[in-house]
Amino acid sequence: MTDTADFNDRMLSLGLARVSEAAAAASARLVGRGDEKAADQAAVNAMRDQLNMLDIKGVVVIGEGERDEAPMLYIGEEVGTGDGPAVDIALDPLEGTTLTAKDMPNALTVIAMAPRGSLLHAPDTYMEKLAIGPGYPKDVVSLDMKPAARVRALAKARGCADSDITVCVLERPRHEDMIAEIRETGAAIRLITDGDVAGVIHCAEADLTGIDMYMGTGGAPEGVLAASALKCMGGQMWGRLVFRNDDEIGRARRAGIKDLDKVYSRDELVTQDVIFAASGVTDGSIVKGLKREPGYVTIETILMRSKTGSVRRMIYRTPVK
């Protein structure tokens, strides 16, 4: 494990915000244009250019895919000037490419940075996820519980009826049985079409979002990004890798995963201090979407540091050429 003494998170955090903002700005002209690939590529190009301006020895551990699948920001790619601290980087240049193409809510640009060796090298597979906000006893819910039992346990800890709990779930056919079981408790469900990083983050601000818990199966890389945000904002999260075939098991082995059935806590997904930035591309409950005006674009970014628990909301206005 890397010594964190040289991880200058206070100074690097503003640079991380610039990386996130640049990716969002690059997506500005592609919101609602129906071209997912072009929107994603624009965000990738901008994010990579900004990362290479930072004085870091960075390695992408959560990225666009393995090297043979992604020409830029692939897993293992080195970024930065080569000077400064050695860091792990987890990123999703455009979380919600479909949301961007269709101008639907909660499309974000997302990036996290931590000392080298402190972010789980999650393979590009599925992960079963469970998350709640801050203020609850440790392990009040778990992945080993049935969905209904999780609702009941959280309601008891919160001191409310089961029907007062709202659960965020990614709307997919694989979740139909889970959704039915949750609804049998009387709990409400907030279904989202994409963007489960935002879905997990919602739990950390339940008073604002109305969401108490996130559960379901989504991308493992997004699980590490979500855990990075929760480590800054507070809250609990657990993840367990899900494999559909031998190829995905092979990806996990190559990523250094030995225990294929392990349940990772938030602090096992992200073991040291982390900084996290997300910028709005379309309007959402975490940040507002970018606003286009004649000659300008305005972007809102949320910037967080786990070391201090600080959360900043920043407005950036820049000319568009």
N, C-alpha and C positions, 0 to 999 in steps of 0.2 A: 504494500500500500504506500502511495506517495505521500511524502511530508507536505502538509498544507501550508507551511510557512510562506512559500513563495506564490501562493494563489492569491493574487491581489484582486479579490472580488469587488472591492469598493470601486477601484478605478476601471476594472473591466466591465462593470455592469452598464455603464453608459455606452461603451462600445458595442455591447450586446444589443442594446436597444436600437442602435443605428443599423445593425445587421437586420433585425426584425423589421424595422421601418422601411429599409431599402427593398426588402422582398415584397412588402405590402404595396409600396409605391409602384413597383414594377408590374403588379397585378391590376393596377387601376384601370387601364384601358380594356381589360379583358373580362371585367365583371359583367355578367349577363350576356356574354357574346357566344356562349355555347361551345367553347373550345377548351376542354379540360387540359389537354396536353400542352397547349400554348401557354395557358395561365400558369401551369406548374413549371414549365421550362423558364418562363420569365422570372418567376420567384427564385428558382434555383440559381440562375445566372447572377442575379443581384445579390443574393445571400452569399454566394461564393466570393464575389468580388470584394464585398465588405469584410468578410472573414479574413481574407488575405491581407488586409490593411492592419489587422490587429497584431500587436507584439505578443504573440503566443506561439508555443509549439503545440499546435492542436491536432488531434486525431478524431475523425468522425466515427463514433461508435454506434450511433443510431442515425441512419441517413436514408438516402433514396433507394437503397437496395445494395446487393453485392456488386462487386466491380464489373462483372460481365453483364449486369443488367442496367447499370446507371453510369453514364459518361462522366457525370460530375456529382460531387457530394455523396459519393459511394462510401460504403462502410470500409474503413481503413484508410481513407484519403487523408493526407496531411494538409493542413491549412494554417494560415498565419504567416508571419514574417520569419519564424524560426527563432526569434528572440523572445525572452520572457518565459513565463511559467509553462510547464507541460500540463495540458488539459485534455479531458474528454469532452466531446461535444455531441449532444443529441439534438436533432433538428427535424422539423417537418416544414420545408419552405412554404408549403401551402396546404394546411390541414383543412380539407374540404374543397377539393378541386371541383367536384360536382356542384357543391354549394355556390362556388364562385361562378361557374359557367351558367348556372341558373339564377344567380342573384338571390340566393336563399340565405337565411340567417346563419351566423356563427362560423363563417369561414375566417381562419386565422393564419398568420405566419407565426411559427413557434420555434424557439431555440432555448437550450439549456447548456450550461457549462459548469464543469466541476474538475477538481484535481485529477490528474491521470490515474486511472485504475479505480475510480469511485462510482462509475455508472455501469449498471449491468449491460453486458454486450448481448442484448436480446436479439435472437434470430428473427428473421422475417416470417413469423408464424403467428398463430392466434394465441391470445392469453385470456384466461378467465379472470375477470376483475371484480373487485368489491371495494367500495370506498365510502367513507362517511366523513363528516366535518369534525372540527375540534370540539373539545369540551366533554367528550364521553370517556368512560372508563376504558382502559386498554383491553383490546380483544373482546369488546362487547358483542361483536358479530364476527363470523368467520366464514371462509369458503366451504368448510365442511358442513355448515348448516344448510338446510333446505331454504329456499327463498322465503317461504312463509315464516319460518322460524327467525330469520334475520329481521323481518318487519316487526314481529312481536317483541324481539329482544331490544331493538332500537326504540320502539315505542315505550317500553317499560323504562329504559334508561332515560328517556326524555321526559317521562311522566305524562304521557298523552295516550289517547286511544290509537289503536292500529290505523283507524281511518284518517288520522291526522298526519300520517306519514306519506311523503311523496317520493317515489323512486324514479330515477332517470334510467331509461333503457334504450339501447340502439334498436331501431325497428328492423328486425331481420326475421325470416322464417324460423331460424334456429332457436329463437327466443320465445316462440309461441307458447310452449308449455310453461315456461317460467312466468310469462306475463299473466297467463290464466291463474297460476297459483298465487301470484302477488295480489291479483284482483279479488281472489276469494277471501283475503284478509280484510278487505274494505279499503286498503291503501290505494292512493291515486298513482298513476303512472304518467310521466312526461316522456313521450316517445320522441326520439330524435332520428333524423334520416342519415346523418353523417356527423363526424366530428366528436369522437368520444373523449378527446383530451379536454375539450370544453365541458363535456358532460361530467367528468370527474371533478373538474375545478368548481363547478356549480355547487358541489357539496360543501365546499369551504366557506361559502357565503350564503348559507341557507336562508338567513333573514331577508336577503335581497332576491335570491333566485327562487325560493320556495321549494328547493330540492334538498332532501335529507340524506339520500343514499343513491349510489350508482351501482348497478350490477349488470353483468353480462359478459359476453365474449367478443373481443375486438382484437385489433392488431397489437402484438407484443411491443413493437417499438414505441407505439403511442402510450403504452403503459408506463414506460420509463419516463417519458416526457410529463405525463400526468403526475407521477410520483414526485418529480422534481418540483412541480408547482405546489403540491400539497406539503412538501417538506418546508417550503417557504411560508405558506399560508396557515399551516396547521391542519390536522386531520389524519385519519388512518386509511391505509390502503393495503390490499393484498392482491397478489397476482400468481397465477399458476399457468405454465405453458400448456398449450393444447396442440397436439400434432395430428394431422390428417393422413400422413403417408410417410414412407421411409425417407423421402427426399427432405421433408421438414425436420425429421429426426437428425438427418445428416447435417443440416444447417445448424442445428443446436449443438451438435458435437463439435463442429468447426468453430463455433463461437465460444467454446470452452465450457459448455453446460454439461455437467456430469450427472447430476440428479435430475432426471427428466420429470419427476413428480413433485419436486420441491414447491412449497408455497412460500413466496417471497413477500416479506413485509415491506412497507414503504422504505424503511431504513436499510433494507437489503437491496432494494432496487437502486437506491441512491445512498451510498454509505458515508459520504462526507458533505461538507457545505457546498451548496449549489447556488447559481444565479440563473434566473429564468426570465425570459421576455416573450411577450405575445402581442402582436399588432392586429388590429381589426381590418379585415378586408371587406366583409359585409357586416351589417348591424347584428349585434348579439347581446346577450345578457352579461358578458364579461367586459367587452369593450365595444365602442361604437365602430361602425364600418367606416372605411375611408370615404371622404366627401370630395367630389370633383367639382371644381369651380373653373371658370375661364382662366386658363394659365396656371392653376394651382391645384394641389391635392393636399388635404388635411387628414392626418392619420393619428389615431389614439393607440397608445401602447401601455401595457401594464408591465412593470419591471419589479422584480422581487429578489430578495437576498435571504437565504435561510439563516445565515449567521446572525443577522439582526432581527429577522422577522419583518423587515420593512417591505411595504408595498407602495409603489409609486404609480400614479397614472399621469401620463405625459401626452401633450398635444404637439404634433410636429406638422408644420406647414412648409411646403417646398414647391418651387416652381416646376412645372412640367414642360419639357421641351417638345 
